[in-house]
Amino acid sequence: MSADDLRRELDLIADRAPVVDVPADAWHRARGMNGRQRVVVLGATAAVVAAIAAGIVWLPERTPEPVADGSAAVPTRLYSVPDGVDERETDLSIGGAAAAWLQIDESQLELRSVPVVVGAADGAYHQLDLPGFTGGELDGLAAATVSLSSDGRSLAYPYEEADEGGIRVVDLESGEYVTHQLPDGGATSVEVITWSPAGGWLAWGGEREARGYVAVVGRIDLDSGAVDDLSGNRYQGAGVGVRDDGVVAIGLGRRMELWYAAADVSQVAVETYGRRIVADSAGRFATQGPGQVVVVDGTQVDILNNRPGGSSEIVPMGWVGDELVVVTSNLDGDGDLRVVAPSGQVTRSLTRVDAELVESLSVAVDLMGDEPRTVYRAKPDWGFDWGTWWTFAGIGVSISVLLVLVGILVALLRRYLPAR
């Protein structure tokens, strides 16, 4: 076929071909669609980046290394011991303590309360097997208590053996204890114990079974071993505290009684309902009022109502000079240790306290007098616990969402970006 024949054939084919009508704005429309595709891809990319950033922010904050100089101090965090952890120690010579409380263990068929003491020098957690401790198994009666002296060297708790009972005081450095038997001790349930500032007296309150139950409050002179008590229905649920001279404050709701020698009692008109009353070396008493702290100095009553925002309660723990150590309960149930200055100003949170510990917590407040008031301690390694499980489950969910977003991004890239 010659060149002229080929030209004629091509002309015939062109004459038979359909005419394509291309709109004048086709180019601009194509450019706009390409821009929208880029916006979709960029949006998916931004979503993936945001998910990664959110995951990084959500991960636990890295905490500085723990203090390792062996200084006695209160930790910046007090943790609840997970249910099922049973490492009770019979050797009570653990050294000075920073804090103590009763941990309720719900892992068994019967609820148990286990005394927990945190070492002041190393922050180690000790579950103590206290001889004769009355709060081992909870059977519906009022729970027992443990109380730490302000210097952290001694621990007081109620005991019962055979037909006798009372209060024992453990020297946490030697591991030895002294028994103070109460009158009708086998029939007495001790529910609250407080220390005098210098550690020479104990005040206590509870119930005694005598043809029914009758409320009782008492005091113990630890030097002489002398025990004294008062009984009567008006002491039901009363708060107690004791000064270094043995004078006991008894909180009775609408009033406070000051119990001197024998049955010599005077009254102060003040609203108080806390079970813990703490005395300072100058003879003042501080107790919990309705959303505030009440300080009683003789017949003088001062109200500290500068409660931190978000706190539902403020409970005194002890005095450090003119400053008052308190624990505030937050709306989420957790607590914070703070210090109230004489002016009423409240510090930031010094120690975070897990919710399960707040009610029975006692603290060696003498350790909080100097800066730093509290120090960081590493969280104990109790092995597997549900808190850790939920943490890893959350990380797993976050990674799964991230992988889905990456898959969507890859699919969009393959669909809208032209092949090279």
C-alpha positions, 0 to 999 in steps of 0.5 A, spaced: 500 500 500 502 506 497 502 512 502 496 515 498 492 509 499 494 509 507 492 516 507 485 515 504 484 509 509 485 513 515 481 519 512 475 514 512 476 511 519 476 518 521 470 520 518 466 514 521 469 516 528 464 519 533 465 526 535 467 527 542 465 534 545 470 536 551 467 541 555 471 548 556 472 547 563 474 540 563 481 542 565 479 546 571 474 541 574 479 536 573 484 540 577 479 541 583 477 534 583 485 533 584 485 538 590 479 534 593 483 528 593 489 531 596 485 534 602 482 527 603 489 524 603 491 530 608 485 529 613 487 522 613 494 523 615 492 528 620 488 523 623 493 518 624 498 523 626 493 526 632 492 518 634 499 517 635 500 524 639 494 522 643 497 515 645 503 519 647 500 524 651 495 518 654 501 514 656 503 514 663 508 520 665 515 518 666 517 519 674 524 521 676 528 516 679 527 515 687 530 518 692 536 512 695 539 516 700 536 512 706 532 518 709 526 517 713 520 521 709 513 520 707 512 518 700 509 522 695 504 516 693 501 511 698 498 505 694 493 500 695 495 493 696 492 489 690 487 484 692 490 477 693 497 479 695 498 476 702 505 477 704 504 478 712 510 478 716 511 476 723 517 479 724 515 486 726 522 489 727 521 493 720 524 500 722 521 506 723 514 507 719 512 513 714 504 511 714 500 505 716 493 503 715 488 497 714 487 494 707 481 491 706 482 484 702 476 482 698 479 476 694 476 471 699 469 469 701 470 473 707 473 480 708 479 481 711 483 487 714 490 487 713 495 492 717 499 495 712 505 499 714 510 503 709 517 503 711 520 511 712 527 509 710 526 505 704 518 506 702 517 498 702 510 496 704 509 491 710 503 487 711 504 485 718 501 479 722 500 482 729 499 478 735 492 477 737 489 483 732 482 483 732 481 486 725 483 480 721 476 477 719 470 482 718 464 479 720 459 485 720 462 488 727 465 495 727 472 494 723 478 495 728 484 500 727 491 501 727 495 508 729 502 510 728 505 515 733 507 521 730 515 519 730 513 513 726 517 508 731 511 505 734 504 502 732 498 501 736 492 496 735 487 492 739 488 485 740 484 480 743 486 473 746 482 468 750 478 472 755 482 478 755 483 484 750 486 491 750 491 495 746 498 493 744 504 498 742 509 495 737 516 498 737 517 497 730 525 498 731 526 492 736 519 488 734 517 487 741 510 490 744 507 492 750 500 489 752 495 494 755 489 490 758 483 494 758 477 492 764 473 487 761 477 487 755 475 481 752 468 484 751 471 491 749 471 492 741 476 498 740 474 502 734 479 508 734 486 510 737 490 516 737 496 518 740 499 524 744 504 529 740 510 526 744 507 519 744 506 518 752 499 517 752 493 513 748 486 515 747 481 510 745 474 509 743 469 503 742 464 499 745 463 494 751 458 488 751 455 488 758 448 486 758 447 489 751 453 494 748 455 501 751 459 506 748 466 507 752 472 512 751 479 511 755 486 513 756 492 509 757 498 512 760 504 509 757 509 510 762 505 507 768 501 503 764 495 506 768 488 505 764 482 509 765 475 510 762 468 513 761 462 509 759 455 512 757 451 512 751 453 519 749 460 516 747 457 512 741 461 514 735 465 519 739 472 522 736 478 522 741 484 525 742 489 526 748 494 531 750 501 530 753 498 532 760 493 526 759 487 531 758 482 527 753 478 531 748 471 527 746 468 529 740 460 529 741 457 532 735 454 538 737 460 539 743 466 537 745 468 534 752 475 535 755 476 530 760 481 532 766 483 527 772 478 522 774 471 524 772 472 531 771 469 533 765 468 540 762 464 542 755 466 546 749 460 548 744 463 546 737 460 542 732 465 536 731 463 529 728 470 526 726 473 520 730 480 523 730 482 528 734 489 531 734 493 535 739 499 539 739 505 540 744 501 547 746 495 543 748 490 545 742 486 540 739 484 539 732 478 535 729 473 535 723 467 539 722 462 540 717 467 541 711 472 544 715 477 543 721 475 546 728 481 548 732 480 548 740 484 552 745 481 551 751 475 555 750 477 558 744 474 555 737 477 557 731 475 555 724 479 553 718 475 553 712 479 554 707 478 547 703 482 546 697 477 546 691 474 539 689 475 536 696 469 533 699 472 533 706 478 535 710 481 531 716 486 533 721 492 527 721 497 531 726 501 537 728 508 539 725 509 545 730 504 551 728 502 547 722 497 542 721 497 536 717 491 534 713 488 529 708 483 532 703 478 527 700 476 528 693 470 527 689 473 521 686 475 518 692 482 519 692 485 523 698 491 528 698 496 530 704 496 537 705 499 542 710 495 548 713 499 554 715 497 558 721 494 563 716 489 558 714 493 557 707 493 550 704 499 547 700 498 543 694 498 536 694 504 533 698 502 526 697 497 522 693 493 517 697 489 511 694 481 511 696 481 505 699 486 508 704 483 514 706 479 512 712 484 508 716 490 512 714 495 514 720 501 518 718 508 519 721 507 527 721 514 529 724 517 527 718 513 532 714 516 538 718 522 539 713 523 540 706 522 536 702 516 534 706 515 528 702 519 524 697 518 520 691 518 512 692 518 507 687 511 503 686 512 496 689 512 490 684 506 486 686 506 482 680 500 482 676 494 486 678 488 489 674 490 496 674 496 494 670 492 489 666 487 495 664 493 499 662 495 494 657 488 493 655 488 501 653 494 501 650 492 495 645 486 498 643 489 504 642 494 501 637 488 497 634 485 504 632 492 506 630 492 500 625 485 501 622 487 509 621 493 507 617 490 502 613 485 507 611 490 512 609 494 506 605 487 505 601 486 512 600 493 513 597 492 507 593 485 509 590 487 517 589 494 518 587 496 516 580 501 510 579 508 512 578 
